[in-house]
């Protein structure tokens, strides 16, 4: 009985460590991502991925807010964000893909402050990443993209 519990505890610990190691292996910069075989999406690839609308979700760099934005085919955006303290708010605005191949959004949350940003997108092992720059030292943040 004690051996069974000990083995179960060891198996659980091994699982937790393997999951932690997998997350620790997430690329932190564009250079890390490219070094692991990642590719920057072209304007055409990003446009095709978002054509017809998609939902883009992730954690905002800097603030740590978790967001989910629905990009509609007409160029409008409607989304929500939850700050680290739990405050939830709605977002509305516009989106487009610029000539550099960046996803640009122009958003206004419920309290009225305006946010605009443009991000390059990358892909590695079927996971998408966003970065404000395509310089090798630029930070990347994982993004979930679901087609409508």
N, C-alpha and C positions, 0 to 999 in steps of 0.2 A: 504494500500500500504506500509506504513512504517512498520507495523507489519510483512508483508510478507518478506520484505527485512531483517528485524531483524531476523526472523526465518531462512531465507536462510543463513544469515551470521553465526548464531549460529550452524546450521547444518554443514556448511563448516568448521567451527572451530572445532567442535566435530570430524569430519572426519580426519582432519589434526592431531589432538591430538591422535586419535586412531592409525593412521599409525605411528606416531612418537613413541608411546608407544610400538607398535609391534617391531619396529626396536631397541628400547632401550632394549627389552627383548632378543635380540640375545645373545647367550652365548659368553663370552669374553675369557674364559679359558677352558681347557680340563675338569677340575673339574666341572665348571658350566654346560658344555655340558652333562657330565655323570650324574650329579645331576638331570637334566631334562629328563633323560631317553635315552640319546644318547649312541651309541655303536661304538667302534673302529672296523673298517673293518679289517678282517683277510687278509692274503696274498691271499688266495683263492678267497675271496669276491672281493677284489680290482682287482685282475687279471681278474675275470669274468666280472666285470663292464667295464674294459678297453679293453677286448678282441675284436679284430676286428677293434679297433681304436675308438677314442672319442675326443671331444674337451673339454678342461678344461679352464675355464675362471674365473677371479677374480681380486682382487687388491693385489698387492705385499706388504707384510708386510714390514714396514720400509720406502720404497721409495714412496709408494702410487701409483705406476704405474699400470694402468689397462692393463691386458694382456688377450690374447686368444691364446691358444696353441693347435694345432691339433696333437694328438698322433696317428701316423699311425701304422697299424698292423705289419709292418716290423721293428718297434722300432725307427723309425725316428720321429723328431718333426719339425714342421714348424709353426711359430706363429708371432704375432705382439704384441707390447706393446706401450702404450701411456703414457708418463710421465705427471705429474700434470701440467706442463707448456704447454702441447700440442704437444711436440715433439714425432713423431711416428717413430718406428724402427722395422725392421724384426728380427726374431730369428730363428735359425736352430740348430739342435742337435740330441740327442738320449734320449730315455726314457726306463725305465725298472721298474719292481717291485722286490725289494730285498727280502732276506730271512726273514727280520723283518716285512715284509708287508708294506713297505714304497714305495711310488711312487718316483723314483729318476729320475732327469733330468740333462742333461749335455748340456748347451745351450751357443751359441755364438751369440751376436747381431751383427748388421752390422758394428759397429766400432771395433769389434774384442776382446773385453774383455770377458773372459770366466766365466760362472756362473754354478755351480753345486749345487744341493740341493736334499735332501730326506725329504719327508713329510709323516706322518701318516694321514690317512683319517678316518673320523667319519661320522656317519649319525644320524640325528635327524629330525623327522617329514618330511621325504623325502628330506631334505636339506643336502648337503654335506659340510664338514668342513675339513680344512687341518691344521696341526700343525707340526712344526719341531721336537717336542718331544711329548711323551705320558705321561709326568709328569703332575700332576693335576694343577700346576700353569702355565703351558705353554699356550701361547696365541693361539687362533684358529681364522682362517679366513675363511669366507664362500666361497665356490667354486661351480660354476655351471658346471655340467658334462653332456654333450650331446653325446649319442652314435652315431656313424657314420651310 
